[in-house]
Amino acid sequence: MYTRLQSGRMMQLIAIGVAFATSVEAHEGRPHSWSELASAWSFEPVVVVSLLITAILFVAGLRRRTVRGHKLDRLEAWSFVGGWLALAIALVSPLHAWGSVLFSAHMGQHEVLMLVAAPLLVLARPLVMFTWAVPLKWFRLITAPTKSSVFRKTWRFVTLPLVAFLLHAVALWVWHFPSLFDAVQHSELVHSAQHMCFLFSALLFWWSLIRGQQGVMGYGSAVLYLFTTSLHSGLLGALLSLSDSVWYSSYVGLTKPWGLTPIEDQQLGGLIMWIPAGFVYLFAALLMFVGWMQTAELRAQKFMKTHDVLSEADS
């Protein structure tokens, strides 16, 4: 049966993506010193309103669900808090403005979105709480288009682990082409498109692994996809770190106030993608491997008990 949760899965991604895409500005008010950075908070109305609305909906849905007698899922609740804070750090904190003058800060912003916000939001499943916060009629009206067979088939396809892995990998590599990355500094539209691709592809990637069609038993293959992602993203980071030439000319002339040359800034950004991001992927792979092994052990124990019962019955 096509449940309310299933009908709203893509709506969750769309809502997050749209809120994020409309929030990005064209790097105005660039900070030029540490003192300016401390006050370089980005209170763009669409961002602030979107974050406030999602927080209110989640809390309202959580309270209503609890009042109705449903058990509080602490993992999902805390995952939402973490994912929400990660979005706020990436979009509102000085990190956003810092990314307009330092490539390494921009890389840090991307990693927060793809490796912190995306997996936590997938774990949180905020749409479940949102459905409790709004009238059922509203929810049915909003999600009506998602009930079509075309949508279902498309959703099943793009959330296949291999497909989601490839989409995320393509987004990561293509948007680091120098011509495209430099264009981000000069165009709000391009900047929005870049972050939409990063966030959407990361959400699809983590959803396919965490909430995939095979459930926990799919975590075995998820380990392989995470390891492979750490390899190819680490390769891109290594190329940036070990290169002796500047890839992105748009940052030339902006790094001096921060005590970095353009090539040092690029190398630092590459290291961020290479080392810390790689550890995140490997840590997630370790957690999934443990979960997969525990589930496999429980299934094996259940099978043995069933076998013993049948053997006793036959005897």
Steps between C-alpha positions, in 0.01 A plus 500: 500500500622845414525663843519865597870456569568347160302765315696775667854376470594709200307795635740498794797529266329762285407712801854494637653563158271789413552666837872466454511611138302815557726593789826539315619849420778619273771541766426855598664662802823298484694507829859626480622436855435283802310782668271536198454123483367484855208723401447357151179314580268453200145575611343457158122505559417188298762298686397616846129455429554154349706385797246639748205339318664158485594520869147601600343226288730235640444600863122528446487161331715344769277632779179392327638155424613457861163613635334239281699234684776430249843427643762770455779395265797676656732416213273671248439798729868563566587434137262778398658735752844419364394528136317826565803648676726385217280683248507809721879486524536463124242766409488753782829489687813689386608183320270599213663841453846356559453270203487803272863589576661165579470187291577290809206654689275436201612138504424483871149631431447230238616226736264622774210476256590166344654311793316644800166655403402247232548173694351645819189620315461158341523340844251752643231454234355845583210452259351246738476766768384762251202282409394496864523880518270578206140399427466177306312679219793734442743212489291306249473807279874569505606140439235411242744528204738254668247218479535457125669189361754716317608660824523166680713343227725806482543504877585129513755549223683805637517344848666182378841504673697478176301779334517728805873429531561597137287816522687614809839422347419685177375804692814509711746476212318713242450794736870505579591575141681837521268677256187400692643556846626848405159584357354450849683811616330716238149361463230444759323261263810285453570506872146383573527224239826377649367470850173349381694227322722434801210486745258304280760244396621460860143449627433239231831329571449475876132410460586212267744363755314566827138471389553275199254240377693214665503668840778407741589196289608744232765643729748242375503651151480849654844442651639452150336818368627704795852365459495571126368852562780565747748388234378716212431808717837448667661485157350838410620641830847359442518654153410838647749464784794375295456732203764769455265729306191693602182346359259779592607848395197664665669467840824666392539828688254404775708271722777735617309649799467145635871424486471262208615504141249380240685170460512446878128572520436245226721240669318550830165459324623181337616364834155567647343291225772236518558428870209605727235417239663163439481419871129585502430257215708226662338553840154479342609183319614351831167575667308346209723194501433446872125544445508257208690238701266531798194464278651202319575336835144553623362355176729201535389442860135526396559250220669255737215525749246439225706206375518351851124534547431330167746223582330436833161492329620247244645278770 
